[in-house]
Each structure stands twice: as C-alpha cells, then as structure tokens.
Amino acid sequence: MTDINIKRTQNSRINEVDWNNLGFGKIASDHIFVTDFIGGEWRDYRIEPYGPMPINPGNCTLHYGQTIFEGLKAFRTQAGHFNIFRPEMNGARMNRSAVRMCIPEFPVEHFVEAVKKIVEVDHEWVPRERGTSLYLRPFSFGTDDFLGVRPSQTYKLIIMTSPVAAYYEEGLNPVRIKVATEYIRAAKGGTGSAKTAANYAASMKAAQEAKKEGFAQVLWLDGITREFVDEVGTMNIMFVIGDELITPPLDDGTILAGVTRDSVLTLAREFGMNVREHRLTIGDVTSAFENGTLTEIFGTGTAAVISPVGELVYGDRVMRINDSKIGPVAQKFYDTITGIQYGEIEDTHNWIVQVNADEMAHA
Ligand code: COI
C-alpha cells in the first residue's frame, strides 16, 4: 500500500455537531481521503481537511455524469473500538460500477486501507448512540476539462464521511411506499446495477411526486413489462410470503447488489428460512396480499438498514402490511445485523474490519 499523507485541519468543526439531531448526511466530518488518477495510475494518496474543491466549468462530470459512489458505515462499540461493516464488499462493488461507467478501478485492498485510515483520523466523529454511525461516502468522478463525449482521462476518488442517524424520518417505524407506474429506473442493458449518479437523478421526479402524497419512496418495476418488482432506489426489497423470504435476483443487472441484501440472505439461510431470489411480479404481491400469505415487506440498505414497509400502494390498491407494524422477520434481521455491527453479537462471518482504539493510542 502506498503511504497516505495526512494533513490535519487546524479548525475542527466537531463542536458544530448537534449529536441529538443528526438526521442523515447533514454535516461532513473534518477530513477526506483523496487520490488522483493521472497518467494511467492512482497517485498521491492523502487525507486533507474537508472543504470546497476548485472545479472547471468544463468539467466533464458536470456535463455527462461520469461518476460513481458507495455507502458504508463505521460503528462505535461499547469497548470503544470502531467497527467497519464489510468494506471489501463496497470496494468490489465500486469497481464493478467503475467498469460499467468507464472509470478506472481502485484496488480493493487500498480501498479498505483508505477507509480504515479516514475512520482512524476522524474517529471522534463516530457518534455514540445506538442506531447512529459514521456514514462513509466514497466516490469517484472524471476531472477532464473537456466537452467532447468520451471517458475522462483523469479522475479523483474521494472518501468523505458524515455522522448519521436513521435515513428515513420514520426510523425503524414502517414507511409508506408507492409503486411507480409512470416512470422507470432501469432496464436490462442499462446502468441499474451500477451505483452511479444517473440512476439517482432519474429517480427524483417520481420520489418528489410520491413524497407530496406522503410516501417515503417509490418501488420500481422493471422498465420493459412494468410487471416485475425491482428495488426501491435507496434500498433493495424483500417479501415474506407464506414460509418464504423472496427478493428479486441480481442477474438482470437492473438492481443494485446491496451489501445489506447479501447479509440478510446469508443470515436467512443460516436461520433455516426458505430463501428465494425470484422475479416476482407486482401481481404476485397483490395476490399474496389478498389471500393473506403476504405477512411482511421490508427494505434493506446501508443507509436504510432494515426498513419495514407498512403500506404499499399500487394504483388504487392499498396494501396495509402487518397492521403497519414491524414484523418478527424484519425485527430479527435488524437485531442481528445491528448487533454484529455494534460488536454485541459475535462476528462469525468476518464481516467486521476493526479500527482498534488501543492500537491507535499506541501508534
Ligand atoms: C446507501 O444505502 O448507502 C445508499 O447509497 C442509499 C442512498 C443514501 C443513496
């Protein structure tokens, strides 16, 4: 691993944090990790103070959106260490997004080292309350000052961080979700499985309209038949129907390969549940609701963790799920995953990369 040069801020903003009102992504921590891709290689790994970056009006990403991002979290344990959840999964997924968007890959081991270092430098920013964490936002984008449409030849990769609480105002309380019938998010062959800005930009109109009607988010259907359930955009979606846990598969390349999705599926199989990665239609969902076999719906995501769906609305069909209360399956996954993240449940899967407070003190 190339050395990481560290330049610490002289003006920490940590006293500006309202720890009791963190919300999501409202304040950036003091430092960022930065590296530049120039002349065909990532170079000059550094940690520097967070602040404005100069950008040319002709920056290619502002015009054509050649950018990707990730989301992962660090948790403070009772023992005072810092647990980072599955960072190598995010590093690998970032590279898959990079390939799709013609952005150079970044070695996963360097990604994990950079993530550990930024958590170490800004460890004071990892909040203390259960349910809070330090959200890490790695992102990479083209930096060429050029208006032709082609992949940039230069890039930046940055990791910024932000102390956060729940993503949705509802917290662990069930959210209301509307099935999008007018707009689509992704189609086979498109960029749906890449964590790239365009997917999020394209989702905003539908989300804005749904929000006006009191929904937290929309559930996307496939872009071609508009029958198959895809994902929510800020989270993957899971259904408990009969004795099965069902979620859409990844093979169409239209949904994001969520880290929390993978963690839930792994745990579900260990719990002995019947797990099915299956292309479920919205018709299957409404029939299961009508015949009483649909007992739970919940979203999974790094930001959202486990987010129960209390009401799913499809056209004029209102499906109230489990009396709009969190169900036992969602609760069990929430308790297990957060238990592992906060170091309360043994990490038998090697999901945690720890920044050890004792080692930091002696460094
Ligand atoms: C995440 O869960 O980390 C996400 O990226 C979802 C959203 C905040 C964009």
Boltz pocket constraint, residues with backbone or C-beta under 6 A from the ligand:
constraints:
  - pocket:
      binder: B
      contacts: [[A, 70], [A, 71], [A, 72], [A, 233], [A, 234], [A, 235], [A, 301], [A, 302], [A, 303], [A, 304]]
      max_distance: 6.0
